Amino acid sequence: MPVSLQINLAPGDYPHAKYILPHQLKVLTAQVDEIILTVDTKPGNGRFADGWEKYQSLLNSFLYDEIQQEFKVKIVPVDYSSSVIKNVSQYFFGTNTMPLKDFRGGPFYAYFFGLYSAKNNLLFHLDSDIFLGGRSQNWIEEAAALFKSDPYCFVVSPLPGPPHTDDILKDQQVINKLGAYAWQLGGMSTRLFLIDKDRLKTDKLVVSNPSARNQVKAVVQGHPNADLPEHLISAFMNKHYLKRIDFLGTGNGLWSLHPPYRTSGFYAGLPDLIKRIEINDLPESQQGFYDILDEVCDWTPARDKIKNNRWWKRK
């Protein structure tokens, strides 16, 4: 079954994408039939607009002059025209309109536009900041087989974090253990997943509001009153008793890591960090953890900044 790879990008992603995107493509290119790089064209408000003007031309030059010269990719700017919004909304929600951003000002429409743009029903989505370890060249083929073997399988993802020697996961909502380094997990993350779009032809997603507190924040900050896409998809899965399956696969398999913060030290150390992840030169404490720990990257400056901002708001 043909598979599309679809990766979300926005101008503010450039400082990490210039290192991580080639890393992602080297792992996945040979496993897919189409690669779509979706580039957002409409900034939100607040932190999601950071660096938009500064990095927009740099991102475009990087994608067209470097990435497109080395990899067979299709660069697709997000189309916010009313006719395309209607088509995307009809496909996923059965409605003529949909929110463009979520209650934080983050991407909402751009996620679904990316999925809609893929020509194949089976598609693997990645955010631009996801690291991939194990480097399996068979993982997508193995993951696709799960859809055929289990009619309740709805999304499939690489193992979260490098495999633990005791075959355990940490800080994950575990529902069932399905086998060696294979799990059914609760919820759904839009950061990375393999999905069969065909399963949304009959039953549609439903846009819902976030918590009351977040609704107030949305109004005050001028954002749409829409919950996160991953919450909508999770609700859909719960309603239809569908599964999220995360697994490692054969051999070294495929596993993922996510940076919880962004710091100057993180950006400066990216080339070395990618090399370490690709050969799994990570401390034992990172095993089974999806978020990168302090032993790998010192996140103290980011936590101090958050703490200071909270103190300032209390004052």
Contacts in CASP RR format, 6 or more apart in sequence:
PFRMAT RR
TARGET T0000
AUTHOR 0000-0000-0000
METHOD contacts of the structure
MODEL  1
MPVSLQINLAPGDYPHAKYILPHQLKVLTAQVDEIILTVDTKPGNGRFAD
GWEKYQSLLNSFLYDEIQQEFKVKIVPVDYSSSVIKNVSQYFFGTNTMPL
KDFRGGPFYAYFFGLYSAKNNLLFHLDSDIFLGGRSQNWIEEAAALFKSD
PYCFVVSPLPGPPHTDDILKDQQVINKLGAYAWQLGGMSTRLFLIDKDRL
KTDKLVVSNPSARNQVKAVVQGHPNADLPEHLISAFMNKHYLKRIDFLGT
GNGLWSLHPPYRTSGFYAGLPDLIKRIEINDLPESQQGFYDILDEVCDWT
PARDKIKNNRWWKRK
1 120 0 8 1.000
1 121 0 8 1.000
1 122 0 8 1.000
1 144 0 8 1.000
2 33 0 8 1.000
2 34 0 8 1.000
2 120 0 8 1.000
2 122 0 8 1.000
3 31 0 8 1.000
3 32 0 8 1.000
3 33 0 8 1.000
3 34 0 8 1.000
3 120 0 8 1.000
3 122 0 8 1.000
3 123 0 8 1.000
3 124 0 8 1.000
3 140 0 8 1.000
3 144 0 8 1.000
3 194 0 8 1.000
4 32 0 8 1.000
4 33 0 8 1.000
4 34 0 8 1.000
4 35 0 8 1.000
4 36 0 8 1.000
4 118 0 8 1.000
4 119 0 8 1.000
4 120 0 8 1.000
4 122 0 8 1.000
4 123 0 8 1.000
4 124 0 8 1.000
5 28 0 8 1.000
5 29 0 8 1.000
5 31 0 8 1.000
5 32 0 8 1.000
5 34 0 8 1.000
5 35 0 8 1.000
5 36 0 8 1.000
5 123 0 8 1.000
5 124 0 8 1.000
5 126 0 8 1.000
6 35 0 8 1.000
6 36 0 8 1.000
6 37 0 8 1.000
6 38 0 8 1.000
6 114 0 8 1.000
6 115 0 8 1.000
6 117 0 8 1.000
6 118 0 8 1.000
6 123 0 8 1.000
6 124 0 8 1.000
6 125 0 8 1.000
6 126 0 8 1.000
7 21 0 8 1.000
7 24 0 8 1.000
7 35 0 8 1.000
7 36 0 8 1.000
7 37 0 8 1.000
7 38 0 8 1.000
7 125 0 8 1.000
7 126 0 8 1.000
7 127 0 8 1.000
7 128 0 8 1.000
8 38 0 8 1.000
8 40 0 8 1.000
8 107 0 8 1.000
8 110 0 8 1.000
8 111 0 8 1.000
8 114 0 8 1.000
8 125 0 8 1.000
8 126 0 8 1.000
8 127 0 8 1.000
8 128 0 8 1.000
9 17 0 8 1.000
9 21 0 8 1.000
9 37 0 8 1.000
9 38 0 8 1.000
9 39 0 8 1.000
9 40 0 8 1.000
9 59 0 8 1.000
9 63 0 8 1.000
9 128 0 8 1.000
10 39 0 8 1.000
10 40 0 8 1.000
10 43 0 8 1.000
10 48 0 8 1.000
10 52 0 8 1.000
10 59 0 8 1.000
10 107 0 8 1.000
10 110 0 8 1.000
11 40 0 8 1.000
11 43 0 8 1.000
11 51 0 8 1.000
11 52 0 8 1.000
11 53 0 8 1.000
11 54 0 8 1.000
11 55 0 8 1.000
11 56 0 8 1.000
11 58 0 8 1.000
11 59 0 8 1.000
12 50 0 8 1.000
12 51 0 8 1.000
12 52 0 8 1.000
12 54 0 8 1.000
12 55 0 8 1.000
12 59 0 8 1.000
13 55 0 8 1.000
13 59 0 8 1.000
13 128 0 8 1.000
13 129 0 8 1.000
14 55 0 8 1.000
14 58 0 8 1.000
14 59 0 8 1.000
14 62 0 8 1.000
15 55 0 8 1.000
15 262 0 8 1.000
15 267 0 8 1.000
16 128 0 8 1.000
16 129 0 8 1.000
16 259 0 8 1.000
16 262 0 8 1.000
16 266 0 8 1.000
16 267 0 8 1.000
16 270 0 8 1.000
17 59 0 8 1.000
17 62 0 8 1.000
17 128 0 8 1.000
17 129 0 8 1.000
18 62 0 8 1.000
19 270 0 8 1.000
19 271 0 8 1.000
19 274 0 8 1.000
20 128 0 8 1.000
20 129 0 8 1.000
20 130 0 8 1.000
20 131 0 8 1.000
20 270 0 8 1.000
20 274 0 8 1.000
21 37 0 8 1.000
21 67 0 8 1.000
21 128 0 8 1.000
22 67 0 8 1.000
22 70 0 8 1.000
22 71 0 8 1.000
23 131 0 8 1.000
23 132 0 8 1.000
23 274 0 8 1.000
23 278 0 8 1.000
24 126 0 8 1.000
24 128 0 8 1.000
24 130 0 8 1.000
24 132 0 8 1.000
25 35 0 8 1.000
25 67 0 8 1.000
25 70 0 8 1.000
25 71 0 8 1.000
25 73 0 8 1.000
27 132 0 8 1.000
27 133 0 8 1.000
27 135 0 8 1.000
27 254 0 8 1.000
28 35 0 8 1.000
28 124 0 8 1.000
28 126 0 8 1.000
28 132 0 8 1.000
28 140 0 8 1.000
29 35 0 8 1.000
29 71 0 8 1.000
29 72 0 8 1.000
30 137 0 8 1.000
31 137 0 8 1.000
31 138 0 8 1.000
31 139 0 8 1.000
31 140 0 8 1.000
31 141 0 8 1.000
32 124 0 8 1.000
32 140 0 8 1.000
33 120 0 8 1.000
34 74 0 8 1.000
34 118 0 8 1.000
34 119 0 8 1.000
34 120 0 8 1.000
35 71 0 8 1.000
35 72 0 8 1.000
35 73 0 8 1.000
35 74 0 8 1.000
36 73 0 8 1.000
36 74 0 8 1.000
36 76 0 8 1.000
36 114 0 8 1.000
36 117 0 8 1.000
36 118 0 8 1.000
37 63 0 8 1.000
37 67 0 8 1.000
37 73 0 8 1.000
37 74 0 8 1.000
37 75 0 8 1.000
37 76 0 8 1.000
38 76 0 8 1.000
38 77 0 8 1.000
38 78 0 8 1.000
38 110 0 8 1.000
38 113 0 8 1.000
38 114 0 8 1.000
38 117 0 8 1.000
39 59 0 8 1.000
39 60 0 8 1.000
39 63 0 8 1.000
39 75 0 8 1.000
39 76 0 8 1.000
39 77 0 8 1.000
39 78 0 8 1.000
40 78 0 8 1.000
40 107 0 8 1.000
40 110 0 8 1.000
41 77 0 8 1.000
41 78 0 8 1.000
41 79 0 8 1.000
41 80 0 8 1.000
42 78 0 8 1.000
42 80 0 8 1.000
42 100 0 8 1.000
42 110 0 8 1.000
43 49 0 8 1.000
43 52 0 8 1.000
44 101 0 8 1.000
44 105 0 8 1.000
44 106 0 8 1.000
44 223 0 8 1.000
45 101 0 8 1.000
45 105 0 8 1.000
45 221 0 8 1.000
45 222 0 8 1.000
45 223 0 8 1.000
46 105 0 8 1.000
46 221 0 8 1.000
48 101 0 8 1.000
48 104 0 8 1.000
48 105 0 8 1.000
48 106 0 8 1.000
48 107 0 8 1.000
63 73 0 8 1.000
63 75 0 8 1.000
64 75 0 8 1.000
67 73 0 8 1.000
68 75 0 8 1.000
76 114 0 8 1.000
76 117 0 8 1.000
78 109 0 8 1.000
78 110 0 8 1.000
78 113 0 8 1.000
78 114 0 8 1.000
79 113 0 8 1.000
80 100 0 8 1.000
80 109 0 8 1.000
84 113 0 8 1.000
85 97 0 8 1.000
85 98 0 8 1.000
85 100 0 8 1.000
85 109 0 8 1.000
86 96 0 8 1.000
86 97 0 8 1.000
87 116 0 8 1.000
88 98 0 8 1.000
88 109 0 8 1.000
88 112 0 8 1.000
88 113 0 8 1.000
88 116 0 8 1.000
89 95 0 8 1.000
89 96 0 8 1.000
89 97 0 8 1.000
89 98 0 8 1.000
89 112 0 8 1.000
90 96 0 8 1.000
91 112 0 8 1.000
91 116 0 8 1.000
91 200 0 8 1.000
92 98 0 8 1.000
92 112 0 8 1.000
92 115 0 8 1.000
92 116 0 8 1.000
92 200 0 8 1.000
92 204 0 8 1.000
92 205 0 8 1.000
93 204 0 8 1.000
93 205 0 8 1.000
93 206 0 8 1.000
93 207 0 8 1.000
94 204 0 8 1.000
95 207 0 8 1.000
98 108 0 8 1.000
98 109 0 8 1.000
98 112 0 8 1.000
98 207 0 8 1.000
99 108 0 8 1.000
99 109 0 8 1.000
99 207 0 8 1.000
99 224 0 8 1.000
99 225 0 8 1.000
99 226 0 8 1.000
100 108 0 8 1.000
100 109 0 8 1.000
100 224 0 8 1.000
101 107 0 8 1.000
101 108 0 8 1.000
101 109 0 8 1.000
101 223 0 8 1.000
101 224 0 8 1.000
101 226 0 8 1.000
102 108 0 8 1.000
102 210 0 8 1.000
102 223 0 8 1.000
102 224 0 8 1.000
102 226 0 8 1.000
102 227 0 8 1.000
102 228 0 8 1.000
102 229 0 8 1.000
103 209 0 8 1.000
103 210 0 8 1.000
103 214 0 8 1.000
103 215 0 8 1.000
103 217 0 8 1.000
103 218 0 8 1.000
103 223 0 8 1.000
103 224 0 8 1.000
103 225 0 8 1.000
103 226 0 8 1.000
103 227 0 8 1.000
103 228 0 8 1.000
104 214 0 8 1.000
104 217 0 8 1.000
104 218 0 8 1.000
104 223 0 8 1.000
104 228 0 8 1.000
105 221 0 8 1.000
105 223 0 8 1.000
105 224 0 8 1.000
106 223 0 8 1.000
108 224 0 8 1.000
108 226 0 8 1.000
108 228 0 8 1.000
108 229 0 8 1.000
111 190 0 8 1.000
111 229 0 8 1.000
112 229 0 8 1.000
114 125 0 8 1.000
115 123 0 8 1.000
115 125 0 8 1.000
115 195 0 8 1.000
115 197 0 8 1.000
118 197 0 8 1.000
121 196 0 8 1.000
121 197 0 8 1.000
121 198 0 8 1.000
122 144 0 8 1.000
122 147 0 8 1.000
122 194 0 8 1.000
122 195 0 8 1.000
122 196 0 8 1.000
122 197 0 8 1.000
123 194 0 8 1.000
123 195 0 8 1.000
123 197 0 8 1.000
124 140 0 8 1.000
124 143 0 8 1.000
124 192 0 8 1.000
124 193 0 8 1.000
124 194 0 8 1.000
125 190 0 8 1.000
125 192 0 8 1.000
125 193 0 8 1.000
125 194 0 8 1.000
125 195 0 8 1.000
126 191 0 8 1.000
126 192 0 8 1.000
127 190 0 8 1.000
127 191 0 8 1.000
127 192 0 8 1.000
129 191 0 8 1.000
129 258 0 8 1.000
129 259 0 8 1.000
130 191 0 8 1.000
130 192 0 8 1.000
130 256 0 8 1.000
130 257 0 8 1.000
130 258 0 8 1.000
131 256 0 8 1.000
131 257 0 8 1.000
131 258 0 8 1.000
131 259 0 8 1.000
131 273 0 8 1.000
131 274 0 8 1.000
131 277 0 8 1.000
131 292 0 8 1.000
132 158 0 8 1.000
132 254 0 8 1.000
132 255 0 8 1.000
132 256 0 8 1.000
132 257 0 8 1.000
132 277 0 8 1.000
133 158 0 8 1.000
133 162 0 8 1.000
133 252 0 8 1.000
133 253 0 8 1.000
133 254 0 8 1.000
133 255 0 8 1.000
133 256 0 8 1.000
133 257 0 8 1.000
133 277 0 8 1.000
133 278 0 8 1.000
133 280 0 8 1.000
134 252 0 8 1.000
134 253 0 8 1.000
134 254 0 8 1.000
134 255 0 8 1.000
134 278 0 8 1.000
134 280 0 8 1.000
135 252 0 8 1.000
135 253 0 8 1.000
135 254 0 8 1.000
135 278 0 8 1.000
136 142 0 8 1.000
136 249 0 8 1.000
136 250 0 8 1.000
136 251 0 8 1.000
136 252 0 8 1.000
136 253 0 8 1.000
136 254 0 8 1.000
138 249 0 8 1.000
138 250 0 8 1.000
138 253 0 8 1.000
139 158 0 8 1.000
139 249 0 8 1.000
139 253 0 8 1.000
139 254 0 8 1.000
140 194 0 8 1.000
142 247 0 8 1.000
142 249 0 8 1.000
142 250 0 8 1.000
143 156 0 8 1.000
143 194 0 8 1.000
143 247 0 8 1.000
144 194 0 8 1.000
146 153 0 8 1.000
146 156 0 8 1.000
146 245 0 8 1.000
146 247 0 8 1.000
147 153 0 8 1.000
147 156 0 8 1.000
147 196 0 8 1.000
150 243 0 8 1.000
150 245 0 8 1.000
152 241 0 8 1.000
152 242 0 8 1.000
152 243 0 8 1.000
153 242 0 8 1.000
153 243 0 8 1.000
153 245 0 8 1.000
154 195 0 8 1.000
154 196 0 8 1.000
154 199 0 8 1.000
154 237 0 8 1.000
154 240 0 8 1.000
154 242 0 8 1.000
154 243 0 8 1.000
154 244 0 8 1.000
155 188 0 8 1.000
155 193 0 8 1.000
155 194 0 8 1.000
155 195 0 8 1.000
155 233 0 8 1.000
155 237 0 8 1.000
155 242 0 8 1.000
155 243 0 8 1.000
155 244 0 8 1.000
155 245 0 8 1.000
156 193 0 8 1.000
156 194 0 8 1.000
156 195 0 8 1.000
156 244 0 8 1.000
156 245 0 8 1.000
156 246 0 8 1.000
156 247 0 8 1.000
157 189 0 8 1.000
157 192 0 8 1.000
157 193 0 8 1.000
157 194 0 8 1.000
157 244 0 8 1.000
157 245 0 8 1.000
157 246 0 8 1.000
157 256 0 8 1.000
158 192 0 8 1.000
158 246 0 8 1.000
158 247 0 8 1.000
158 248 0 8 1.000
158 253 0 8 1.000
158 254 0 8 1.000
158 255 0 8 1.000
158 256 0 8 1.000
159 169 0 8 1.000
159 181 0 8 1.000
159 246 0 8 1.000
159 247 0 8 1.000
159 248 0 8 1.000
159 249 0 8 1.000
159 253 0 8 1.000
159 254 0 8 1.000
159 255 0 8 1.000
159 256 0 8 1.000
159 288 0 8 1.000
160 169 0 8 1.000
160 172 0 8 1.000
160 185 0 8 1.000
160 246 0 8 1.000
160 255 0 8 1.000
160 256 0 8 1.000
160 288 0 8 1.000
160 289 0 8 1.000
160 290 0 8 1.000
161 169 0 8 1.000
161 255 0 8 1.000
161 256 0 8 1.000
161 257 0 8 1.000
161 286 0 8 1.000
161 287 0 8 1.000
161 288 0 8 1.000
161 289 0 8 1.000
161 290 0 8 1.000
162 255 0 8 1.000
162 257 0 8 1.000
162 280 0 8 1.000
162 282 0 8 1.000
162 286 0 8 1.000
162 287 0 8 1.000
162 288 0 8 1.000
163 181 0 8 1.000
163 248 0 8 1.000
163 255 0 8 1.000
163 287 0 8 1.000
163 288 0 8 1.000
164 170 0 8 1.000
164 287 0 8 1.000
164 288 0 8 1.000
165 284 0 8 1.000
165 287 0 8 1.000
167 180 0 8 1.000
167 181 0 8 1.000
168 288 0 8 1.000
169 183 0 8 1.000
169 185 0 8 1.000
169 288 0 8 1.000
170 288 0 8 1.000
170 289 0 8 1.000
171 289 0 8 1.000
171 290 0 8 1.000
171 291 0 8 1.000
172 183 0 8 1.000
172 185 0 8 1.000
172 246 0 8 1.000
172 290 0 8 1.000
173 185 0 8 1.000
173 186 0 8 1.000
173 187 0 8 1.000
174 183 0 8 1.000
174 184 0 8 1.000
174 185 0 8 1.000
174 186 0 8 1.000
175 183 0 8 1.000
175 184 0 8 1.000
175 185 0 8 1.000
175 186 0 8 1.000
176 183 0 8 1.000
176 184 0 8 1.000
177 183 0 8 1.000
177 184 0 8 1.000
178 184 0 8 1.000
178 245 0 8 1.000
178 247 0 8 1.000
180 248 0 8 1.000
181 247 0 8 1.000
181 248 0 8 1.000
181 249 0 8 1.000
182 245 0 8 1.000
182 246 0 8 1.000
182 247 0 8 1.000
182 248 0 8 1.000
182 249 0 8 1.000
183 245 0 8 1.000
183 246 0 8 1.000
183 247 0 8 1.000
184 243 0 8 1.000
184 244 0 8 1.000
184 245 0 8 1.000
185 244 0 8 1.000
185 245 0 8 1.000
185 246 0 8 1.000
186 234 0 8 1.000
186 244 0 8 1.000
187 230 0 8 1.000
187 234 0 8 1.000
187 237 0 8 1.000
187 244 0 8 1.000
188 230 0 8 1.000
188 233 0 8 1.000
188 234 0 8 1.000
188 237 0 8 1.000
188 244 0 8 1.000
189 230 0 8 1.000
190 228 0 8 1.000
190 229 0 8 1.000
190 230 0 8 1.000
190 233 0 8 1.000
191 256 0 8 1.000
191 258 0 8 1.000
192 256 0 8 1.000
193 244 0 8 1.000
203 236 0 8 1.000
203 240 0 8 1.000
205 232 0 8 1.000
205 233 0 8 1.000
205 236 0 8 1.000
206 232 0 8 1.000
206 235 0 8 1.000
206 236 0 8 1.000
207 226 0 8 1.000
207 227 0 8 1.000
207 232 0 8 1.000
208 226 0 8 1.000
208 227 0 8 1.000
208 231 0 8 1.000
208 232 0 8 1.000
208 235 0 8 1.000
209 215 0 8 1.000
209 225 0 8 1.000
209 226 0 8 1.000
209 227 0 8 1.000
210 218 0 8 1.000
210 225 0 8 1.000
210 226 0 8 1.000
210 227 0 8 1.000
210 228 0 8 1.000
210 231 0 8 1.000
214 227 0 8 1.000
215 225 0 8 1.000
217 223 0 8 1.000
218 224 0 8 1.000
218 225 0 8 1.000
219 225 0 8 1.000
236 242 0 8 1.000
237 243 0 8 1.000
237 244 0 8 1.000
248 254 0 8 1.000
248 255 0 8 1.000
252 280 0 8 1.000
256 290 0 8 1.000
257 277 0 8 1.000
257 286 0 8 1.000
257 290 0 8 1.000
257 291 0 8 1.000
257 292 0 8 1.000
258 290 0 8 1.000
258 291 0 8 1.000
258 292 0 8 1.000
259 266 0 8 1.000
259 291 0 8 1.000
259 292 0 8 1.000
259 297 0 8 1.000
260 291 0 8 1.000
260 292 0 8 1.000
260 299 0 8 1.000
260 302 0 8 1.000
261 299 0 8 1.000
261 302 0 8 1.000
261 303 0 8 1.000
262 302 0 8 1.000
263 297 0 8 1.000
263 298 0 8 1.000
263 299 0 8 1.000
263 301 0 8 1.000
263 302 0 8 1.000
264 301 0 8 1.000
265 297 0 8 1.000
265 298 0 8 1.000
265 301 0 8 1.000
266 273 0 8 1.000
266 297 0 8 1.000
266 299 0 8 1.000
269 297 0 8 1.000
273 296 0 8 1.000
273 297 0 8 1.000
275 281 0 8 1.000
276 282 0 8 1.000
276 296 0 8 1.000
282 296 0 8 1.000
283 293 0 8 1.000
283 295 0 8 1.000
283 296 0 8 1.000
285 293 0 8 1.000
285 295 0 8 1.000
286 292 0 8 1.000
286 293 0 8 1.000
286 295 0 8 1.000
286 296 0 8 1.000
292 299 0 8 1.000
294 300 0 8 1.000
END
